[in-house]
């Protein structure tokens, strides 16, 4: 009975999930995918498993499974050659793993077992979104990305379906902590400390400081939020607060300004290329060896050179590259011997950013 359920697991999973190419490859025999809810962890694993003849997929949320009784079945499938890759999603940490390669484990937080390589999975980057929307003209591609967000789960839904589905996803993911999460959305792209958030949230919610600190740690560990530290920071420094789905505020608020959503979108795109991301003033900063890349997300720039000049005068670090990311404005110039380049987000994400670290 157990072997039938396990063998059907992969087929059932591929029937309920859209599998599309992501920029992730299996470069280890034992790998652990982690990240927030519905960002595409399972889709990545299932996409890899398509190249195998006998994939086994275990969903830890399947109420039919008795994990204490699975050991013999997994050994049997392995010995009989009926399993050449194993995917285990949200399973108990003590689940029996057969002497098999490859094995892919899936979880929310980076708690990989010994000898497993951890791989974080983020939602769709703009390149991936563009590949999935080949019929969409470039001039409307960004508008659609901004409106729909980067969550693979809701790609082809109507606006109403998308809003309701995102609400359902986070209600299931966070349970009774959803009101706290909803309250955090208004701080998108702002510099905050957890203490400041506590002071603000306790005005509208019954919440303890310990509960909020624990919740924020979980959100960071699961990559549900991205907290970018200042360039010169200490434990008490405020961090920029971004969400793994930059368009999430639209699902929980009838009105939300564009600039923080746009900045959040740019920050996530940069995070895919710069493992360490910082901020100072309005700049987002990525570093490579002796080079410092400064990015200014500015949806609709006005008095561009005046503002850049003002920001440069207050910089406390050496700048080697300056990029302005906008909705549709492009141009370049020189301010006090420093050259800047302004690109639309579409050009920047598809053409410029992928080449920065390759040069």
C-alpha positions as CSV (number, residue, x, y, z in Angstrom):
1,X,0.0,0.0,0.0
2,X,2.7,2.5,1.0
3,X,4.7,1.8,-2.2
4,X,1.7,2.6,-4.4
5,X,1.0,5.9,-2.5
6,X,4.7,6.9,-2.8
7,X,4.9,6.0,-6.5
8,X,1.7,8.0,-7.2
9,X,3.0,11.0,-5.3
10,X,5.2,12.3,-8.1
11,X,2.4,12.0,-10.7
12,X,-0.1,13.7,-8.4
13,X,2.3,16.5,-7.6
14,X,3.1,17.2,-11.3
15,X,-0.6,17.3,-12.1
16,X,-1.3,20.0,-9.5
17,X,1.7,22.1,-10.1
18,X,2.9,23.9,-13.2
19,X,6.5,22.9,-13.9
20,X,8.6,25.6,-15.7
21,X,12.3,26.2,-16.1
22,X,14.0,28.0,-13.3
23,X,17.6,29.1,-13.0
24,X,18.5,26.3,-10.6
25,X,20.4,23.1,-11.3
26,X,21.1,20.0,-9.2
27,X,24.8,20.4,-8.6
28,X,25.0,18.1,-5.6
29,X,23.8,14.6,-4.9
30,X,22.1,15.6,-1.7
31,X,20.4,19.0,-1.7
32,X,18.1,20.9,0.6
33,X,15.8,23.6,-0.9
34,X,14.4,26.1,1.5
35,X,12.5,29.3,1.3
36,X,9.1,30.9,1.9
37,X,5.7,29.5,1.0
38,X,4.8,28.9,-2.7
39,X,8.0,30.4,-4.1
40,X,8.7,27.4,-6.3
41,X,10.7,25.0,-4.1
42,X,8.6,22.0,-5.1
43,X,8.5,23.1,-8.8
44,X,12.3,23.3,-8.9
45,X,12.6,19.8,-7.4
46,X,9.9,18.3,-9.7
47,X,11.5,19.9,-12.7
48,X,14.8,18.2,-11.8
49,X,13.1,14.9,-11.2
50,X,11.6,14.8,-14.7
51,X,14.9,13.6,-16.0
52,X,14.7,10.4,-13.9
53,X,12.7,7.2,-14.6
54,X,11.5,6.4,-11.1
55,X,11.0,9.5,-9.0
56,X,9.5,9.2,-5.5
57,X,7.8,12.3,-4.0
58,X,6.8,12.4,-0.4
59,X,4.5,15.2,0.8
60,X,4.8,15.6,4.5
61,X,1.3,17.1,4.7
62,X,-0.3,13.9,3.3
63,X,-2.4,12.6,6.2
64,X,-2.4,9.0,4.9
65,X,1.3,8.6,5.6
66,X,2.7,6.9,8.7
67,X,6.3,8.0,8.7
68,X,7.2,5.3,11.3
69,X,6.2,2.7,8.7
70,X,7.9,4.2,5.7
71,X,11.4,2.9,6.3
72,X,10.8,-0.6,5.0
73,X,8.9,0.7,2.0
74,X,11.7,3.1,1.0
75,X,14.3,0.4,1.4
76,X,12.2,-2.0,-0.8
77,X,11.7,0.6,-3.5
78,X,15.5,1.3,-3.5
79,X,16.5,-2.3,-3.6
80,X,14.0,-3.2,-6.4
81,X,15.2,-0.3,-8.5
82,X,11.9,1.4,-8.3
83,X,13.3,4.7,-7.0
84,X,16.2,6.6,-8.6
85,X,15.5,10.0,-7.0
86,X,13.7,10.9,-3.7
87,X,12.0,14.2,-3.0
88,X,10.7,14.7,0.6
89,X,8.7,17.9,1.2
90,X,8.2,19.2,4.8
91,X,8.8,15.8,6.3
92,X,9.9,15.1,9.9
93,X,13.5,15.7,10.6
94,X,14.0,12.1,11.6
95,X,12.5,10.6,8.4
96,X,14.5,7.6,7.2
97,X,16.6,8.4,4.1
98,X,17.7,5.4,2.0
99,X,21.3,5.1,0.7
100,X,20.3,6.8,-2.5
101,X,21.6,9.7,-4.6
102,X,20.2,12.1,-5.5
103,X,17.9,13.2,-2.6
104,X,16.1,16.5,-2.5
105,X,14.6,17.7,0.8
106,X,12.3,20.7,1.0
107,X,11.6,23.0,4.0
108,X,11.0,26.6,5.0
109,X,14.1,27.4,7.0
110,X,17.8,26.6,6.4
111,X,18.1,23.5,8.6
112,X,19.7,21.0,6.2
113,X,20.8,17.6,7.5
114,X,24.5,16.7,7.6
115,X,26.0,16.1,4.1
116,X,23.2,18.1,2.4
117,X,24.0,21.2,0.4
118,X,21.5,24.1,1.3
119,X,20.0,26.0,-1.6
120,X,17.7,29.0,-1.0
121,X,14.8,29.4,-3.4
122,X,13.4,32.8,-4.0
123,X,10.3,33.8,-6.1
124,X,10.7,34.5,-9.8
125,X,13.3,36.9,-10.9
126,X,12.3,39.2,-13.8
127,X,14.2,37.1,-16.4
128,X,12.2,34.0,-15.4
129,X,9.0,35.9,-15.5
130,X,9.8,37.3,-19.0
131,X,10.5,33.7,-20.3
132,X,7.1,32.6,-19.1
133,X,5.4,35.6,-20.8
134,X,6.9,35.3,-24.2
135,X,3.8,36.7,-25.9
136,X,3.8,39.8,-23.7
137,X,5.2,43.0,-25.3
138,X,8.2,44.5,-23.5
139,X,6.3,47.8,-23.0
140,X,3.7,46.0,-20.9
141,X,5.8,43.3,-19.3
142,X,7.0,45.4,-16.4
143,X,3.5,46.7,-15.7
144,X,2.2,43.2,-15.5
145,X,5.1,42.1,-13.2
146,X,4.5,45.0,-10.9
147,X,0.8,44.2,-10.7
148,X,1.0,40.4,-10.4
149,X,4.1,40.0,-8.4
150,X,6.7,37.3,-8.5
151,X,4.9,34.4,-6.9
152,X,4.8,31.4,-9.3
153,X,1.7,30.0,-7.8
154,X,-0.5,32.9,-9.0
155,X,1.0,33.6,-12.4
156,X,-2.0,32.9,-14.6
157,X,-4.8,33.9,-12.4
158,X,-7.3,36.8,-12.8
159,X,-6.7,39.8,-10.5
160,X,-9.5,38.7,-8.2
161,X,-8.3,35.1,-8.1
162,X,-4.8,36.3,-7.4
163,X,-5.7,38.4,-4.5
164,X,-7.8,35.7,-2.9
165,X,-5.2,33.0,-3.5
166,X,-2.4,35.1,-1.9
167,X,-4.7,35.7,1.1
168,X,-5.3,31.9,1.4
169,X,-1.6,31.1,1.0
170,X,-0.5,33.3,3.8
171,X,-3.4,32.4,6.1
172,X,-2.4,28.7,5.8
173,X,1.3,29.6,6.2
174,X,1.1,31.9,9.2
175,X,-2.1,30.9,10.9
176,X,-3.0,33.1,13.8
177,X,0.1,35.3,13.1
178,X,-1.4,36.6,9.9
179,X,-2.6,39.9,11.5
180,X,0.9,40.7,12.5
181,X,2.2,40.0,9.1
182,X,-0.5,42.1,7.5
183,X,0.5,45.0,9.8
184,X,4.1,44.7,8.7
185,X,3.2,45.4,5.1
186,X,2.8,49.1,5.6
187,X,6.5,49.3,6.6
188,X,7.6,48.0,3.1
189,X,11.0,49.5,2.0
190,X,11.3,51.5,5.2
191,X,14.3,51.4,7.6
192,X,13.1,49.9,10.8
193,X,14.2,47.9,13.9
194,X,12.2,45.2,15.5
195,X,11.8,47.4,18.6
196,X,10.4,50.2,16.5
197,X,8.0,47.7,14.9
198,X,6.9,46.5,18.3
199,X,6.2,50.1,19.5
200,X,4.1,50.7,16.4
201,X,2.3,47.4,16.3
202,X,1.3,47.2,19.9
203,X,-0.9,50.3,19.3
204,X,-3.2,48.2,17.0
205,X,-2.5,44.6,18.1
206,X,-2.2,42.6,21.3
207,X,1.4,41.4,20.9
208,X,4.3,40.7,23.2
209,X,7.9,41.8,22.4
210,X,9.1,38.2,22.6
211,X,6.5,37.0,20.2
212,X,7.3,39.6,17.7
213,X,11.0,39.0,17.9
214,X,10.5,35.3,17.4
215,X,8.1,35.9,14.5
216,X,10.5,38.2,12.8
217,X,13.3,35.7,13.1
218,X,11.2,33.0,11.5
219,X,10.2,35.4,8.6
220,X,13.9,36.1,8.0
221,X,15.0,32.5,8.2
222,X,12.3,31.4,5.8
223,X,13.1,34.3,3.5
224,X,9.5,35.6,3.7
225,X,11.2,38.9,4.3
226,X,14.5,40.4,3.3
227,X,16.2,42.7,5.9
228,X,18.9,44.7,4.3
229,X,21.4,46.3,6.8
230,X,23.1,49.7,6.5
231,X,26.6,49.8,5.2
232,X,28.0,50.7,8.6
233,X,25.8,48.7,11.0
234,X,25.6,47.2,14.4
235,X,23.0,45.1,16.2
236,X,20.8,48.1,16.8
237,X,20.9,49.6,13.3
238,X,17.6,49.8,11.4
239,X,17.3,47.6,8.4
240,X,15.3,48.0,5.2
241,X,12.3,45.8,5.2
242,X,11.4,44.0,2.0
243,X,9.0,41.1,1.3
244,X,9.7,38.1,-0.9
245,X,6.6,38.9,-2.9
246,X,7.0,42.6,-3.6
247,X,3.4,42.9,-4.7
248,X,2.0,41.3,-1.6
249,X,0.6,44.6,-0.2
250,X,-1.9,44.7,-3.0
251,X,-3.5,41.5,-1.8
252,X,-4.1,42.9,1.7
253,X,-4.7,46.6,1.2
254,X,-7.1,48.4,-1.1
255,X,-4.6,51.2,-1.5
256,X,-0.8,51.0,-1.5
257,X,1.8,53.4,-3.0
258,X,3.9,52.3,-6.0
259,X,7.4,53.6,-4.9
260,X,7.9,51.1,-2.0
261,X,6.7,48.2,-4.2
262,X,9.1,49.3,-7.0
263,X,12.0,49.6,-4.5
264,X,11.2,46.1,-3.1
265,X,11.2,44.7,-6.6
266,X,14.6,46.1,-7.4
267,X,16.0,44.9,-4.1
268,X,14.9,41.3,-4.7
269,X,16.4,41.4,-8.2
270,X,19.7,42.7,-6.8
271,X,19.7,40.0,-4.1
272,X,19.8,37.3,-6.8
273,X,23.2,38.6,-7.9
274,X,24.7,40.1,-4.7
275,X,24.7,37.7,-1.7
276,X,25.4,40.7,0.6
277,X,23.3,43.7,0.0
278,X,23.5,47.0,2.0
279,X,21.9,50.4,2.0
280,X,22.9,53.9,2.7
281,X,20.5,56.8,2.4
282,X,18.5,56.0,-0.7
283,X,21.2,53.8,-2.2
284,X,21.2,50.0,-2.4
285,X,24.8,48.8,-2.4
286,X,26.4,45.6,-3.7
287,X,30.1,44.9,-3.5
288,X,32.5,42.7,-5.4
289,X,36.2,42.7,-4.4
290,X,37.3,46.4,-4.7
291,X,34.2,47.5,-6.7
292,X,31.2,49.2,-5.1
293,X,28.0,49.1,-7.1
294,X,25.4,51.8,-6.1
295,X,21.8,51.4,-7.2
296,X,19.1,54.0,-6.8
297,X,15.5,52.7,-7.3
298,X,13.6,55.6,-8.5
299,X,10.4,54.8,-10.4
300,X,9.7,58.3,-11.8
301,X,12.9,60.5,-11.5
302,X,12.6,64.2,-11.3
303,X,15.5,66.7,-11.0
304,X,17.7,63.6,-11.4
305,X,21.2,65.2,-11.4
306,X,20.3,67.5,-8.5
307,X,19.3,64.6,-6.3
308,X,22.3,62.4,-7.3
309,X,24.6,65.3,-6.5
310,X,23.0,65.7,-3.1
311,X,23.3,62.0,-2.4
312,X,26.9,61.8,-3.5
313,X,27.9,64.7,-1.2
314,X,26.7,62.7,1.8
315,X,28.3,59.4,0.8
316,X,30.7,57.9,3.3
317,X,32.1,55.3,1.0
318,X,34.0,55.1,-2.3
319,X,31.7,54.6,-5.4
320,X,32.9,52.9,-8.5
321,X,29.5,52.3,-10.4
322,X,26.2,54.3,-10.2
323,X,23.0,52.9,-11.6
324,X,19.6,54.5,-11.5
325,X,16.7,52.1,-12.0
326,X,13.4,53.6,-13.2
327,X,10.1,52.6,-14.7
328,X,10.9,53.8,-18.3
329,X,13.5,56.6,-18.2
330,X,17.0,55.9,-19.6
331,X,20.0,58.2,-19.9
332,X,23.5,58.9,-18.6
333,X,25.6,61.7,-17.4
334,X,28.6,62.9,-15.3
335,X,28.4,64.6,-11.9
336,X,31.6,65.7,-10.3
337,X,33.7,63.3,-12.4
338,X,31.3,60.4,-11.5
339,X,29.4,58.7,-14.4
340,X,25.9,57.5,-13.8
341,X,23.7,55.4,-16.0
342,X,19.9,55.3,-15.8
343,X,18.0,52.3,-17.1
344,X,14.4,51.2,-17.2
345,X,13.9,48.2,-14.9
346,X,13.3,46.0,-17.9
347,X,16.6,46.9,-19.6
348,X,18.4,46.8,-16.3
349,X,17.1,43.3,-15.2
350,X,17.3,41.7,-18.6
351,X,20.5,43.2,-20.1
352,X,22.6,45.1,-17.6
353,X,22.4,43.2,-14.2
354,X,23.3,39.7,-15.6
355,X,26.5,41.1,-17.1
356,X,27.7,43.2,-14.1
357,X,29.4,40.4,-12.2
358,X,30.6,38.6,-15.4
359,X,32.9,41.4,-16.4
